[in-house]
Amino acid sequence: MSRIAAAFTPAGLLVSNLNALIAEYPALEARVISHAASRFYQVQLVLEAGADEDDERSELLMKRGKPMLFRSLEDVYSELRRAGLSRAWLVSQVANDEMIGRPPQYQQPLSSRIPLSF
């Protein structure tokens, strides 16, 4: 089992493991996911693949076996600050492209990702 695969549980990334994971992987990327039709936010953590790894891993932040939902960006900031993160990306997911058969554009930095500092 690779080091990246061992960092995540099968059910997702537990909030209780977040401090240890950040200490071991300082290049961890946090993405705050915002869905167009929702007022809630989720946090997705991404570990880039290293030289000896096959692919990157990404998981939602979990608590008690369920994905965590945040009601505001301030709640997200508080949780990530508590874990030792000071930066994240806000990713807004809008299904317009998917609805008309185009591939989603979530990875285009200028149109879908906004840097957050807290």
C-alpha positions in Angstrom: 0.0 0.0 0.0 1.4 3.4 -0.9 1.9 6.1 1.7 -0.8 8.3 0.1 -3.3 5.5 0.1 -2.5 4.7 3.7 -3.2 8.4 4.7 -6.9 8.1 3.8 -9.4 5.8 5.4 -11.8 3.8 3.1 -14.7 6.0 4.1 -12.9 9.3 3.6 -10.6 11.6 5.5 -11.6 11.8 9.1 -11.4 15.3 10.7 -9.6 13.7 13.7 -6.7 12.7 11.5 -6.3 16.0 9.8 -3.6 17.5 12.0 -1.3 14.5 11.6 -1.9 14.4 7.8 -1.0 18.0 7.4 2.2 17.5 9.5 3.2 14.6 7.2 2.1 16.1 3.9 2.7 19.9 3.9 1.8 20.1 0.2 -1.8 19.0 0.9 -4.3 21.0 -1.1 -7.6 22.0 0.4 -10.5 22.6 -1.9 -13.7 24.2 -0.6 -16.5 22.9 -2.8 -19.5 25.1 -3.4 -22.4 23.8 -5.4 -24.5 26.3 -7.3 -27.9 25.2 -5.9 -26.7 24.8 -2.3 -25.8 27.1 0.6 -23.5 24.5 2.1 -19.8 23.9 1.6 -17.7 20.7 1.7 -13.9 20.4 2.0 -12.0 18.1 -0.3 -8.4 17.4 0.5 -6.0 16.4 -2.3 -2.6 14.8 -2.1 -0.6 15.1 -5.2 1.1 11.9 -6.5 4.8 11.7 -5.7 7.5 10.3 -7.9 6.8 6.7 -6.6 3.0 7.1 -6.6 0.6 6.3 -9.4 -2.1 8.9 -8.9 -3.3 11.6 -6.6 -5.8 10.9 -3.9 -8.7 13.2 -2.9 -11.3 12.7 -0.2 -14.0 14.7 1.5 -13.5 15.7 5.1 -15.5 13.3 7.2 -16.9 13.2 10.7 -18.6 10.2 12.2 -18.7 8.5 8.9 -20.5 11.3 7.0 -19.2 14.1 4.8 -18.9 17.3 6.8 -21.2 20.2 5.7 -20.4 23.8 6.6 -23.0 26.5 6.6 -20.5 29.4 5.9 -17.0 30.0 4.7 -16.2 31.2 8.2 -17.0 27.7 9.6 -14.7 26.2 7.0 -11.9 28.7 7.9 -12.2 27.8 11.6 -11.9 24.1 11.0 -9.0 24.4 8.6 -7.2 26.9 10.8 -7.5 24.6 13.7 -5.8 21.9 11.7 -3.0 24.2 10.7 -3.9 25.2 7.1 -3.9 28.9 6.1 -4.8 28.5 2.4 -7.4 26.8 0.3 -9.1 27.0 -3.1 -12.8 27.8 -3.5 -14.2 25.6 -6.3 -17.6 26.5 -7.5 -19.4 23.7 -9.2 -22.1 24.8 -11.7 -23.7 22.1 -13.8 -24.4 24.3 -16.9 -21.7 22.6 -19.0 -22.7 19.1 -17.9 -26.3 19.8 -18.7 -25.6 20.5 -22.4 -23.1 17.6 -22.8 -19.8 19.4 -22.4 -17.2 18.1 -20.0 -17.0 19.9 -16.6 -14.6 22.8 -16.4 -13.6 22.5 -12.7 -9.9 22.3 -13.3 -9.5 25.6 -15.2 -7.8 27.9 -12.7 -9.2 31.2 -13.8 -12.8 30.2 -14.3 -13.5 27.8 -11.4 -10.9 28.2 -8.6 -10.6 31.2 -6.4 -7.7 31.3 -3.9 -8.7 31.7 -0.2 -6.4 32.9 2.6 -7.3 33.0 6.2 
